[in-house]
Amino acid sequence: MNLLGYGPEIRHKRIEERNKSDMLFNAYQRVYVEPLFITAGSKAEGLTCRYENDTDLIFVMPNTLLLEDGVHESTIPDHINVLKMNMQSCSAGYCRPLLVRLAPSMPYALVNAFCYDGYGSFLLSSTYLVEQIENEARVSYLPYTVFNARAGPSLPWSHGAQKTDFVGAIRCNCLVI
């Protein structure tokens, strides 16, 4: 495997370079907003070179937090949007994110992602959220970026030889895990 470029030293160097690249990219993006981009998959594990395969990129929403039952929202600063995990009437491993508190600094993708649940609360719709992220990405990227067919929550696009799978995420404060 060393001859093919997959030895432990080479993988470690690729991982270091990818982490450095993520750090610099996040520092550059913080000029405008405070997102967090995380590389995942084969690139994060150092298994593939830059153009060998697609890049899996996770975008963590800025100023938004999903809380587990038992964590009170008054402990969270006022500039952060707070959602609460409602695990009743859900299958194991799933939850219904309900809006608890809006902050003045709401990410644009969240604005139209809520829907009324019929019980007096607003529910975060994952379908609407992915659509809003896709619409925002289409507006903000260069005209020669090609957006491919969506596959689940992933938004695949290519920019020249670079192929990227982009997934939106929300920070979760889950004490049980």
C-alpha positions in Angstrom: 0.0 0.0 0.0 2.9 2.3 0.6 3.9 2.2 -3.1 0.3 3.2 -4.1 0.4 6.3 -1.8 -1.7 4.9 1.1 0.9 4.2 3.7 0.6 5.5 7.2 3.1 8.3 6.8 1.5 9.6 3.6 -2.0 9.3 5.1 -0.9 11.2 8.2 0.6 14.0 6.1 -2.7 14.2 4.0 -4.7 14.5 7.2 -2.5 17.3 8.6 -2.7 19.2 5.3 -6.5 18.8 5.1 -6.9 20.0 8.7 -4.7 23.0 7.9 -6.8 23.7 4.8 -10.0 23.5 6.9 -8.6 25.8 9.5 -7.5 28.4 6.9 -10.8 28.2 5.1 -12.8 28.7 8.3 -10.6 31.6 9.3 -11.3 33.3 5.9 -15.1 32.6 6.1 -15.3 34.2 9.6 -14.8 37.6 8.1 -18.4 37.4 6.9 -20.2 34.9 9.2 -19.2 32.4 11.8 -19.7 29.0 10.2 -17.7 25.9 10.7 -16.7 23.7 7.7 -15.6 20.2 8.5 -14.1 17.8 5.9 -15.4 14.2 6.4 -15.0 10.9 4.6 -12.1 9.6 2.6 -10.4 13.1 2.4 -10.5 13.5 6.2 -9.0 10.1 6.7 -6.2 10.8 4.2 -7.2 8.0 1.9 -7.5 10.0 -1.3 -5.6 12.8 -3.0 -7.2 16.2 -3.8 -8.8 15.3 -7.2 -8.9 11.6 -6.7 -12.5 11.5 -5.3 -15.1 13.9 -4.2 -14.8 16.0 -1.0 -17.4 15.5 1.7 -17.9 18.9 3.4 -20.1 19.4 6.5 -21.4 23.0 7.1 -22.3 23.6 10.8 -24.9 26.4 11.1 -23.7 29.4 13.0 -25.4 30.7 16.1 -27.8 27.7 16.3 -28.0 25.0 18.9 -30.2 21.9 19.3 -30.8 21.0 23.0 -31.7 17.7 24.6 -34.6 17.5 27.1 -33.3 18.4 30.5 -31.0 21.3 29.3 -32.6 24.6 30.0 -32.4 27.3 27.3 -31.7 30.0 29.9 -28.1 28.7 30.2 -27.5 29.5 26.5 -26.5 33.1 25.5 -29.2 35.2 23.9 -27.5 35.6 20.5 -27.9 31.8 19.8 -31.0 30.3 18.2 -32.3 27.5 20.4 -34.1 24.4 19.2 -35.3 21.6 21.5 -35.2 17.8 20.7 -38.7 16.4 21.0 -38.2 12.6 21.0 -41.8 11.7 21.7 -43.7 9.9 18.9 -40.4 9.4 17.1 -38.5 6.2 16.2 -35.3 5.5 18.1 -32.4 7.7 17.0 -34.7 10.4 15.6 -36.1 13.6 17.1 -38.4 16.5 16.1 -36.5 19.8 16.4 -38.9 22.4 17.8 -38.2 26.1 17.9 -37.7 27.4 21.4 -36.0 30.8 20.9 -35.1 33.0 17.9 -32.0 35.2 18.1 -31.4 38.3 16.0 -28.6 36.6 14.2 -30.5 33.8 12.5 -28.8 32.1 9.6 -30.7 32.8 6.4 -31.2 29.1 5.6 -33.3 28.7 8.8 -35.6 31.6 8.1 -38.0 29.6 5.8 -37.2 26.2 7.2 -39.8 26.2 10.0 -43.4 24.9 9.7 -46.3 25.0 12.1 -46.8 21.5 13.7 -50.5 22.0 14.6 -49.8 21.9 18.4 -48.7 25.5 18.9 -45.0 25.0 18.1 -42.8 25.5 15.1 -41.0 22.5 13.7 -37.7 22.6 11.8 -38.4 20.8 8.5 -35.3 19.0 7.2 -36.6 19.1 3.7 -37.1 22.9 3.8 -33.7 23.4 5.4 -31.9 21.4 2.7 -33.9 23.4 0.0 -32.9 26.7 1.7 -29.3 25.7 1.9 -29.4 24.7 -1.8 -31.0 28.0 -2.8 -28.4 30.0 -0.8 -25.6 28.0 -2.3 -26.8 28.5 -5.9 -27.0 32.3 -5.3 -23.6 32.6 -3.6 -21.3 30.5 -5.8 -19.6 31.3 -9.0 -21.6 30.9 -12.3 -19.4 28.1 -13.6 -20.2 25.9 -10.6 -22.3 22.9 -11.7 -25.0 21.7 -9.3 -25.8 18.0 -9.6 -28.9 16.1 -8.7 -29.5 16.1 -4.9 -29.0 12.8 -3.0 -30.7 12.9 0.4 -29.4 15.8 2.5 -26.2 16.0 0.4 -25.9 18.8 -2.1 -23.3 17.6 -4.7 -21.7 20.1 -7.0 -18.5 20.4 -9.1 -16.3 23.3 -9.7 -13.9 22.4 -12.5 -12.1 19.2 -11.5 -13.1 19.6 -7.8 -16.2 17.6 -6.8 -17.9 18.4 -3.5 -20.7 16.8 -1.5 -22.1 19.5 0.9 -24.2 18.7 4.0 -25.7 21.2 6.4 -25.7 20.4 10.1 -26.8 21.9 13.5 -24.8 21.8 16.7 -26.4 19.5 19.2 -26.0 19.6 23.0 -26.8 16.0 23.9 -25.8 15.1 27.5 -26.8 11.4 27.2 -24.3 10.5 24.5 
